[in-house]
Amino acid sequence: MSGPGACNLELAEHLLDLQHDLGKYLRLPLDLLPATATPDQVRQAVWTALHATRRGAGRAVGARALWQAFLDAASDDWRDLSGAEALQQAVERALAWEAAVEAGETLDRARVHADLAAVGEAIRGVGG
């Protein structure tokens, strides 16, 4: 495709893919935990959310790789859209939980969930 309309269509498609792959699946492992989950179960769910965000065809792709794939595929035009900075910040907050998980820290489930869910909300807010 070529021309400005094609670029906007491609960007919209990349954002839809990001919404599906990152916005939807990032919080899913925490959503599936029972309210009585142990700290270890919460930490494992967050690890899964961040490192096996999208699974299928015998492989898993993590949140960081999904985000990088979006950045590689989308033109830099997305950064000019309203909500782009909020999306960047939401993704950074979500990915920052990797360090706490790797350190074996006890995680505040509500805070982690809010940060992971914020990514999907931010994606929906881009360009709107």
C-alpha positions as CSV (number, residue, x, y, z in Angstrom):
1,M,0.0,0.0,0.0
2,S,1.1,3.6,-0.5
3,G,-0.1,7.1,0.2
4,P,-1.3,8.7,3.4
5,G,-4.6,6.8,3.5
6,A,-2.8,3.5,3.2
7,C,-0.4,4.5,6.0
8,N,-3.3,5.3,8.3
9,L,-5.0,2.0,7.4
10,E,-1.7,0.1,8.1
11,L,-1.3,1.9,11.4
12,A,-4.9,1.2,12.4
13,E,-4.2,-2.5,11.6
14,H,-1.1,-2.5,13.7
15,L,-2.9,-0.9,16.6
16,L,-5.7,-3.5,16.3
17,D,-3.1,-6.3,16.4
18,L,-1.5,-4.7,19.4
19,Q,-4.8,-4.4,21.2
20,H,-5.5,-8.1,20.5
21,D,-2.1,-9.4,21.4
22,L,-0.9,-7.1,24.2
23,G,-4.0,-5.3,25.4
24,K,-6.2,-8.3,25.7
25,Y,-3.8,-11.1,26.8
26,L,-1.4,-9.1,29.0
27,R,-3.8,-9.1,32.0
28,L,-5.5,-12.5,31.3
29,P,-3.2,-14.7,33.6
30,L,-4.1,-12.4,36.6
31,D,-7.7,-12.3,35.6
32,L,-7.9,-16.1,35.7
33,L,-6.4,-16.5,39.2
34,P,-8.8,-17.0,42.1
35,A,-9.1,-14.3,44.7
36,T,-7.4,-16.6,47.1
37,A,-4.3,-17.0,45.0
38,T,-1.0,-17.2,46.9
39,P,1.8,-14.7,46.4
40,D,3.7,-17.3,44.4
41,Q,0.7,-17.9,42.2
42,V,0.4,-14.2,41.6
43,R,4.1,-13.9,40.8
44,Q,3.8,-16.8,38.4
45,A,0.8,-15.3,36.7
46,V,2.6,-12.0,36.2
47,W,5.6,-13.9,34.8
48,T,3.3,-15.6,32.4
49,A,1.6,-12.3,31.5
50,L,4.9,-10.7,30.7
51,H,6.9,-13.6,29.2
52,A,4.2,-15.7,27.5
53,T,1.7,-13.1,26.7
54,R,0.6,-14.5,23.4
55,R,0.7,-18.3,23.0
56,G,-0.1,-20.4,20.0
57,A,1.3,-22.9,17.5
58,G,3.6,-24.3,20.1
59,R,5.4,-21.0,21.0
60,A,5.0,-18.1,23.3
61,V,5.8,-14.5,22.7
62,G,6.3,-12.1,25.6
63,A,5.0,-8.6,26.1
64,R,8.3,-6.9,25.4
65,A,8.6,-8.7,22.0
66,L,5.0,-7.9,21.1
67,W,5.7,-4.2,21.9
68,Q,8.9,-4.2,19.9
69,A,7.1,-5.9,16.9
70,F,4.6,-3.1,17.0
71,L,7.3,-0.5,17.1
72,D,9.1,-2.2,14.2
73,A,6.0,-2.6,12.1
74,A,4.3,0.8,12.7
75,S,5.6,3.9,11.2
76,D,6.7,6.6,13.6
77,D,3.5,8.4,12.7
78,W,1.8,6.6,15.6
79,R,3.8,8.8,18.0
80,D,2.0,11.9,16.6
81,L,-1.4,10.6,17.5
82,S,-3.2,11.6,20.6
83,G,-2.7,9.1,23.4
84,A,0.6,7.9,22.0
85,E,2.6,9.1,25.0
86,A,0.1,7.6,27.4
87,L,0.5,4.3,25.6
88,Q,4.3,4.4,25.8
89,Q,4.1,5.2,29.5
90,A,1.6,2.4,30.2
91,V,3.7,-0.2,28.4
92,E,6.8,1.0,30.3
93,R,4.9,0.6,33.6
94,A,3.7,-2.8,32.7
95,L,7.1,-4.0,31.6
96,A,8.8,-2.6,34.7
97,W,7.1,-5.4,36.7
98,E,9.6,-7.8,35.1
99,A,12.3,-6.8,37.6
100,A,10.1,-7.4,40.6
101,V,9.1,-10.8,39.2
102,E,12.7,-11.8,38.5
103,A,13.7,-10.6,42.0
104,G,11.0,-12.9,43.6
105,E,9.3,-9.9,45.2
106,T,5.8,-10.2,46.7
107,L,3.6,-8.3,44.3
108,D,0.7,-6.1,45.0
109,R,-1.9,-7.9,42.8
110,A,-4.2,-4.9,42.5
111,R,-1.3,-2.6,41.4
112,V,0.1,-5.0,38.9
113,H,-3.4,-5.7,37.5
114,A,-4.1,-2.0,37.2
115,D,-0.8,-1.5,35.3
116,L,-1.4,-4.4,33.0
117,A,-5.0,-3.4,32.3
118,A,-3.9,0.2,31.6
119,V,-2.0,-1.0,28.5
120,G,-5.3,-2.1,26.8
121,E,-7.0,1.1,27.9
122,A,-4.1,3.2,26.5
123,I,-4.1,1.3,23.2
124,R,-7.9,2.0,22.8
125,G,-7.1,5.7,23.5
126,V,-4.6,6.2,20.7
127,G,-5.9,8.4,18.0
128,G,-9.2,8.9,19.8
